[in-house]
Amino acid sequence: MLALQSITEEIAEFKRARRAVILEHHYQEPEIQELADAVGDSLELARKAQEFSGDVIAFCGVWFMAETAKVLNPERVVVVPDRHAGCSLVDACPVDQLKAWKAKNPGYTVVSYINTSVEVKAESDILCTSRNAVKIVNSIPAGQPVLFLPDINLGNYVREQTGRENMKIWQGACIVHATFAARKLSTARAEHPSALVAAHPECPKDVLAMADFIGSTSAIVDWCATQDAAEFIVMTESGVRYSLERSAPEKKFHFIPNEQCNCSECPYMKRNTLEKLRDALRDLNPRVELAPEIMERARRPIERMLAVK
């Protein structure tokens, strides 16, 4: 306990000295979330970063989220506790492959999920999040062909919700959500018959078909808090339990293992630790450094997304 107190005290001191804000994704460990100035999904946190008056953003999430924060806050220093906190969706869509696809398929509107690198964002026409992906695609004229990337499950969900037949979908997937199995969800429902099911749209189609609610991480937290049910089976990364229990402490939340392990944790998100956060604030490293031209090009599709009401 003394060691933990010492680290948190050091973090608080470096935070004051650096005039920093600590932003945390829902999937971070509880002891890290306890120190956050804001907890949310990647776009919510990027917006929060624009609201404070300090100099440094410590982004406890994965690298692409910190890149987005840097694009929207180019004058601020943005650090991440672990440089290797990546994302399988980012890895699934290298920018050179996207450029090659666009060269062979001119005329498509490229809709990129926010879970992409800054270079891919710069090659996109408009961005989306899991919360607004359906609305973004619906904002594009019906006759306009669309490339949706990189998540195949979210893309299939959006195509089903929008009825877009002229929509190509990239073949990427989240290593956590894509491996949730419907058979394990069926078992969980049998064990908890009164529980409602909330699922992230990155889950496979057969899992989504069993859900009472489908939405982004923050939307799941909001929905569970407002329902009358006492129990929920939550089909997303289990780090969100902290936010769920804080929003609805009287309710029970069940998480089921995926097909890769006996957990539902993102190994990238869990790379961040209190020690690494302390060091990042002390050393201002690992730091997100982006070329001005890339930031300008990536900002445009973000602003187009924000303009969709």
C-alpha positions as CSV (number, residue, x, y, z in Angstrom):
1,M,0.0,0.0,0.0
2,L,2.8,2.4,0.9
3,A,4.5,1.8,-2.5
4,L,1.2,2.4,-4.3
5,Q,0.7,5.6,-2.3
6,S,4.2,6.7,-3.2
7,I,3.6,6.2,-6.9
8,T,0.3,8.0,-6.9
9,E,1.8,10.9,-5.0
10,E,4.6,11.1,-7.5
11,I,2.1,11.1,-10.3
12,A,0.2,13.9,-8.7
13,E,3.3,16.0,-8.2
14,F,4.5,15.5,-11.8
15,K,1.0,16.3,-13.0
16,R,1.0,19.6,-11.1
17,A,4.5,20.5,-12.3
18,R,3.7,19.7,-15.9
19,R,0.3,21.4,-15.9
20,A,-1.0,18.1,-17.2
21,V,-4.4,16.4,-17.6
22,I,-4.7,12.6,-17.3
23,L,-7.2,11.0,-19.8
24,E,-8.2,7.4,-19.4
25,H,-10.0,4.9,-21.6
26,H,-12.7,2.7,-20.0
27,Y,-10.5,-0.3,-20.5
28,Q,-7.7,0.8,-18.2
29,E,-7.0,-0.8,-14.9
30,P,-9.0,0.6,-12.0
31,E,-6.0,2.0,-10.1
32,I,-5.2,4.1,-13.2
33,Q,-8.8,5.2,-13.8
34,E,-8.8,6.5,-10.1
35,L,-6.3,9.2,-11.1
36,A,-8.1,10.3,-14.3
37,D,-9.4,13.8,-15.0
38,A,-11.8,12.2,-17.5
39,V,-12.7,8.6,-18.4
40,G,-14.4,7.8,-21.7
41,D,-13.9,6.5,-25.2
42,S,-11.3,7.7,-27.6
43,L,-13.3,10.6,-29.2
44,E,-14.8,11.7,-26.0
45,L,-11.4,12.0,-24.5
46,A,-10.0,13.8,-27.5
47,R,-12.8,16.4,-27.0
48,K,-12.0,16.6,-23.3
49,A,-8.4,17.4,-24.1
50,Q,-9.5,20.5,-25.9
51,E,-11.4,21.8,-22.9
52,F,-8.5,22.1,-20.4
53,S,-6.0,24.9,-20.1
54,G,-2.8,23.0,-19.4
55,D,0.3,22.0,-21.4
56,V,0.5,18.2,-21.3
57,I,-1.9,15.4,-22.1
58,A,-1.1,12.0,-20.5
59,F,-3.3,9.6,-22.5
60,C,-3.8,6.3,-20.9
61,G,-5.2,4.2,-23.7
62,V,-3.6,3.0,-26.9
63,W,-1.4,4.9,-29.4
64,F,-4.0,5.8,-32.1
65,M,-6.1,7.5,-29.4
66,A,-3.2,9.7,-28.4
67,E,-2.5,10.5,-32.0
68,T,-6.1,11.7,-32.3
69,A,-5.7,13.9,-29.2
70,K,-2.5,15.3,-30.7
71,V,-4.3,16.1,-34.0
72,L,-6.9,18.0,-32.2
73,N,-4.4,19.6,-29.8
74,P,-1.3,20.2,-31.9
75,E,0.2,22.8,-29.6
76,R,0.2,20.5,-26.6
77,V,2.6,17.7,-25.6
78,V,0.8,14.3,-25.7
79,V,2.4,11.3,-24.0
80,V,1.4,7.7,-23.6
81,P,2.7,5.4,-20.8
82,D,3.7,2.6,-23.1
83,R,4.7,3.2,-26.8
84,H,3.8,-0.4,-27.6
85,A,0.2,0.0,-26.6
86,G,-1.1,-0.7,-30.1
87,C,-4.3,-2.0,-31.7
88,S,-5.0,-5.0,-33.9
89,L,-7.4,-2.8,-36.0
90,V,-4.6,-0.3,-36.7
91,D,-2.3,-3.2,-37.7
92,A,-5.0,-4.6,-40.0
93,C,-5.0,-1.6,-42.2
94,P,-1.5,-0.3,-43.2
95,V,-1.7,3.0,-45.1
96,D,0.2,1.6,-48.1
97,Q,-2.5,-1.0,-48.6
98,L,-5.2,1.6,-48.3
99,K,-3.4,3.8,-50.9
100,A,-3.1,0.8,-53.3
101,W,-6.8,0.0,-52.8
102,K,-7.9,3.6,-53.6
103,A,-5.7,3.6,-56.7
104,K,-7.5,0.5,-58.0
105,N,-11.0,1.6,-56.9
106,P,-11.4,5.4,-57.6
107,G,-14.7,7.1,-56.7
108,Y,-15.3,5.5,-53.3
109,T,-15.9,7.5,-50.2
110,V,-13.5,6.2,-47.5
111,V,-15.1,6.0,-44.1
112,S,-12.6,5.1,-41.4
113,Y,-13.2,4.0,-37.9
114,I,-11.4,6.1,-35.4
115,N,-9.4,2.9,-34.6
116,T,-6.9,3.6,-37.3
117,S,-3.4,5.2,-37.6
118,V,-3.1,8.9,-38.2
119,E,-1.7,8.1,-41.7
120,V,-4.9,6.2,-42.6
121,K,-7.0,9.0,-41.2
122,A,-5.2,11.4,-43.5
123,E,-6.2,9.2,-46.5
124,S,-9.8,9.1,-45.4
125,D,-12.8,11.2,-46.4
126,I,-14.6,11.1,-43.1
127,L,-14.2,9.3,-39.7
128,C,-16.6,7.6,-37.4
129,T,-16.8,6.0,-34.0
130,S,-18.8,3.0,-32.9
131,R,-21.4,5.4,-31.5
132,N,-22.0,7.3,-34.7
133,A,-20.9,5.0,-37.5
134,V,-24.5,4.4,-38.7
135,K,-25.3,8.1,-38.8
136,I,-22.0,8.9,-40.6
137,V,-22.7,6.3,-43.4
138,N,-26.3,7.5,-43.7
139,S,-25.0,11.1,-44.2
140,I,-23.4,9.9,-47.5
141,P,-25.6,10.0,-50.6
142,A,-27.2,6.7,-51.2
143,G,-25.8,6.2,-54.6
144,Q,-22.2,6.9,-53.5
145,P,-20.0,3.7,-53.1
146,V,-18.4,3.5,-49.7
147,L,-15.3,1.8,-48.3
148,F,-15.6,1.1,-44.6
149,L,-12.5,0.3,-42.7
150,P,-11.0,-1.5,-40.9
151,D,-13.4,-3.5,-38.7
152,I,-15.3,-6.2,-40.5
153,N,-17.8,-6.7,-37.7
154,L,-18.6,-3.1,-37.2
155,G,-18.8,-2.7,-41.0
156,N,-21.3,-5.6,-41.3
157,Y,-23.4,-4.1,-38.5
158,V,-23.4,-0.7,-40.2
159,R,-24.3,-2.2,-43.6
160,E,-27.2,-4.1,-42.0
161,Q,-28.5,-1.0,-40.2
162,T,-28.1,1.3,-43.2
163,G,-29.1,-1.1,-46.0
164,R,-26.1,0.1,-48.0
165,E,-25.5,-2.4,-50.8
166,N,-22.7,-0.4,-52.4
167,M,-20.4,-0.7,-49.4
168,K,-17.1,-2.5,-49.3
169,I,-15.7,-3.6,-45.9
170,W,-12.1,-4.0,-44.9
171,Q,-11.2,-7.3,-43.4
172,G,-9.8,-6.2,-40.0
173,A,-10.9,-7.2,-36.5
174,C,-10.4,-6.5,-32.9
175,I,-8.6,-9.3,-31.2
176,V,-10.9,-9.1,-28.2
177,H,-14.4,-8.5,-29.6
178,A,-14.0,-10.7,-32.7
179,T,-13.3,-13.8,-30.6
180,F,-16.4,-13.6,-28.4
181,A,-18.4,-16.8,-29.1
182,A,-22.2,-17.0,-29.3
183,R,-22.1,-20.4,-27.6
184,K,-20.4,-18.9,-24.6
185,L,-22.9,-16.1,-24.5
186,S,-25.7,-18.7,-24.7
187,T,-24.2,-20.5,-21.6
188,A,-24.0,-17.2,-19.8
189,R,-27.6,-16.4,-20.5
190,A,-28.6,-19.8,-19.2
191,E,-26.6,-19.1,-16.0
192,H,-28.1,-15.6,-15.6
193,P,-31.6,-15.8,-17.1
194,S,-32.7,-12.4,-15.8
195,A,-29.7,-10.5,-17.2
196,L,-29.8,-8.2,-20.2
197,V,-27.1,-8.4,-22.8
198,A,-25.1,-5.4,-23.9
199,A,-22.7,-5.8,-26.8
200,H,-20.2,-3.7,-28.6
201,P,-20.7,-3.6,-32.4
202,E,-17.2,-5.0,-33.0
203,C,-18.6,-8.4,-31.8
204,P,-19.5,-11.0,-34.4
205,K,-22.9,-11.0,-36.0
206,D,-24.2,-14.1,-34.1
207,V,-23.3,-12.4,-30.8
208,L,-25.0,-9.2,-31.8
209,A,-28.1,-11.1,-32.7
210,M,-28.5,-12.1,-29.1
211,A,-28.0,-8.7,-27.6
212,D,-30.6,-6.5,-26.0
213,F,-28.5,-3.4,-26.7
214,I,-25.7,-2.7,-29.2
215,G,-23.5,0.3,-28.7
216,S,-20.1,1.9,-28.0
217,T,-18.4,1.5,-24.7
218,S,-19.7,4.7,-23.3
219,A,-23.2,4.0,-24.7
220,I,-23.1,0.6,-22.9
221,V,-22.2,2.3,-19.6
222,D,-25.1,4.8,-20.1
223,W,-27.6,2.2,-21.1
224,C,-26.9,-0.2,-18.3
225,A,-27.2,2.6,-15.7
226,T,-30.7,3.6,-17.0
227,Q,-32.2,0.1,-17.2
228,D,-34.4,-1.4,-14.5
229,A,-32.6,-4.8,-14.8
230,A,-30.4,-5.8,-11.9
231,E,-27.9,-7.9,-13.9
232,F,-26.2,-7.5,-17.3
233,I,-23.9,-9.7,-19.5
234,V,-21.5,-7.3,-21.1
235,M,-19.8,-8.2,-24.3
236,T,-16.9,-5.9,-24.5
237,E,-13.5,-5.5,-22.8
238,S,-13.8,-6.2,-19.1
239,G,-11.9,-3.1,-18.0
240,V,-15.2,-1.3,-18.4
241,R,-16.4,-3.0,-15.2
242,Y,-15.0,-0.1,-13.2
243,S,-17.1,2.5,-15.1
244,L,-20.2,0.3,-15.0
245,E,-19.9,-0.3,-11.2
246,R,-19.3,3.4,-10.6
247,S,-22.3,4.4,-12.6
248,A,-24.6,1.7,-11.2
249,P,-23.1,0.2,-8.0
250,E,-26.2,-1.7,-7.1
251,K,-26.2,-3.8,-10.3
252,K,-24.2,-6.9,-11.2
253,F,-22.2,-7.2,-14.4
254,H,-21.0,-10.5,-15.9
255,F,-18.1,-10.8,-18.4
256,I,-17.5,-14.0,-20.3
257,P,-14.2,-15.4,-21.7
258,N,-13.4,-15.1,-25.4
259,E,-11.9,-17.9,-27.5
260,Q,-8.3,-16.8,-27.1
261,C,-8.1,-16.9,-23.3
262,N,-10.1,-17.2,-20.1
263,C,-10.5,-13.4,-20.0
264,S,-11.9,-10.6,-22.0
265,E,-9.0,-8.2,-21.7
266,C,-7.2,-6.2,-24.3
267,P,-3.4,-7.0,-23.9
268,Y,-2.6,-3.6,-25.5
269,M,-4.7,-1.6,-23.0
270,K,-3.2,-3.5,-20.1
271,R,0.4,-2.5,-21.0
272,N,-0.1,0.9,-19.2
273,T,0.8,0.9,-15.5
274,L,1.0,3.4,-12.7
275,E,4.8,3.2,-12.9
276,K,4.8,3.9,-16.7
277,L,2.4,6.8,-16.2
278,R,4.7,8.3,-13.6
279,D,7.7,8.0,-15.9
280,A,5.8,9.5,-18.9
281,L,4.9,12.6,-16.9
282,R,8.4,12.9,-15.5
283,D,10.2,12.4,-18.8
284,L,7.5,13.6,-21.2
285,N,8.2,10.4,-23.1
286,P,6.9,8.3,-25.0
287,R,5.7,11.4,-26.8
288,V,3.4,11.6,-29.8
289,E,5.2,13.6,-32.6
290,L,3.4,14.2,-35.8
291,A,4.2,16.2,-38.9
292,P,2.1,19.3,-39.3
293,E,1.0,18.2,-42.8
294,I,-0.3,14.8,-41.5
295,M,-2.1,16.5,-38.7
296,E,-3.8,18.9,-41.0
297,R,-4.9,16.2,-43.4
298,A,-6.1,13.9,-40.6
299,R,-8.0,16.8,-38.9
300,R,-10.3,17.3,-42.0
301,P,-12.1,13.9,-41.8
302,I,-12.4,14.3,-38.0
303,E,-14.0,17.7,-38.5
304,R,-16.3,16.3,-41.2
305,M,-17.5,13.7,-38.7
306,L,-18.1,16.3,-36.0
307,A,-20.2,18.3,-38.4
308,V,-22.7,15.5,-38.9
309,K,-25.6,16.1,-36.6
